[in-house]
Amino acid sequence: MVAPADRTGLSGPADEAPPTVAAVVVNFNAGDALARCVESVLAQGPGVRLVIVDNASTDGSADRVEELYGRRDDVTVLRNGDNPGFARAVNQAAADPACRDAEFLLILNPDCEFMPGALRTLVAALRANPQAGLAGPMVVDRDGQALRGTLRRFPDPWRSLMQFSGLWRLGRRWPLFQGVEPVSELPAAVTESEAVSGACMLLRRDAFERIGGLDAGYGLHCEDLDLMYRLREQGRVSLFVPAARVYHLQGLSSRSRPLWVHWQKHRGMQRFFGKFQAQRYAWPLRWGVVAAIWARFVLTLPLALLRR
């Protein structure tokens, strides 16, 4: 039986109350990282229920997790016969009875690991700000250094051009040149932001349901930005919570299929632009932006393949 949360954290006396946090992890061939992710979530304390959706993995990672945790009441493993994509799998888990009554929904990559107390800190930040719909932690590497994307702005054609060209560095002196990434040091306190890392997102469940969950039209990449953009349209801010730290082993999803992942990333860019920004521009500029997205795909493809 999962213990309910108290008013400030994840622990409390055992009874029949629903979990505070329903954690969703979508797995596709994450290897040993999946078991480490699950262990780190469960170590955050009672009040957490975990749902793992396996998208037809072939590496035995889901089998290993079922061996280790399958007898626990607070862990559920759902298996798909094929790979329907990340967004569909998250929505599938969110609709599962194991997640239905939770106050918060945690969307976590299988190659992430929580540092001690990180989930409690995220929960406290959301409870302290009624306008906040989502909170994200400081996402770090093994050396504790913040990874790119842990705090960011929504991409648009100009910001993306500044980022890709490297001119965003001039934004330290001239704001016109600022790109998607911040040009100054990351804040040390909880900060309202346009977007945080999609590797780890804690949401109010009612806010997630109100916007209809993730957009299943994305395959992989940019569905997180889409989610945060729609939350913002409804007056819900996103919080960057630097005191909460999560380790992320980047690139795990692209190692076995780099071309597919690289294509999905740029397909996601086009979808995001088409949904939220294209209507601001005349048709020649719209097509120019789409052409630039796929030119970037071609230019950066060799590097994506080399990182395999």
KAGI-V284934 format. One record per residue. RES is the residue in one letter. NEAR is the number of other ideal C-beta (glycine too) atoms within 10 Angstrom. Layout:
RES&NEAR, RES&NEAR
This chain:
M&10, V&21, A&19, P&19, A&25, D&12, R&7, T&11, G&19, L&23, S&15, G&16, P&9, A&10, D&9, E&7, A&15, P&15, P&23, T&26, V&26, A&26, A&30, V&24, V&26, V&28, N&27, F&25, N&22, A&26, G&19, D&12, A&19, L&26, A&18, R&17, C&27, V&25, E&14, S&19, V&24, L&18, A&14, Q&24, G&18, P&20, G&26, V&25, R&26, L&26, V&26, I&27, V&26, D&24, N&21, A&14, S&19, T&9, D&15, G&13, S&21, A&26, D&14, R&15, V&24, E&15, E&11, L&13, Y&18, G&12, R&8, R&13, D&9, D&20, V&21, T&19, V&18, L&18, R&14, N&17, G&7, D&7, N&17, P&17, G&21, F&25, A&24, R&22, A&25, V&24, N&19, Q&20, A&23, A&23, A&11, D&15, P&8, A&20, C&24, R&12, D&12, A&22, E&18, F&27, L&25, L&28, I&26, L&24, N&25, P&28, D&22, C&24, E&20, F&26, M&19, P&12, G&17, A&23, L&30, R&21, T&22, L&28, V&26, A&20, A&20, L&21, R&17, A&12, N&14, P&9, Q&9, A&22, G&27, L&27, A&30, G&30, P&30, M&25, V&24, V&16, D&12, R&8, D&6, G&10, Q&8, A&17, L&15, R&12, G&19, T&24, L&22, R&23, R&15, F&16, P&21, D&15, P&18, W&12, R&19, S&19, L&17, M&20, Q&19, F&16, S&11, G&10, L&15, W&20, R&15, L&15, G&19, R&11, R&9, W&9, P&9, L&10, F&19, Q&21, G&23, V&20, E&17, P&19, V&14, S&8, E&7, L&12, P&14, A&9, A&8, V&21, T&15, E&12, S&21, E&17, A&23, V&26, S&23, G&21, A&23, C&29, M&25, L&28, L&26, R&20, R&18, D&11, A&19, F&23, E&14, R&14, I&18, G&11, G&20, L&22, D&19, A&17, G&14, Y&23, G&21, L&21, H&22, C&25, E&26, D&24, L&22, D&22, L&28, M&25, Y&19, R&20, L&22, R&16, E&10, Q&10, G&8, R&19, V&17, S&23, L&23, F&25, V&24, P&18, A&16, A&26, R&21, V&25, Y&23, H&23, L&18, Q&16, G&13, L&18, S&21, S&20, R&12, S&14, R&15, P&18, L&12, W&13, V&17, H&19, W&18, Q&21, K&20, H&20, R&19, G&23, M&22, Q&16, R&18, F&23, F&22, G&13, K&15, F&17, Q&16, A&17, Q&8, R&11, Y&14, A&8, W&8, P&8, L&12, R&17, W&12, G&13, V&20, V&16, A&10, A&16, I&19, W&14, A&12, R&16, F&17, V&9, L&10, T&14, L&15, P&9, L&10, A&17, L&12, L&8, R&12, R&11
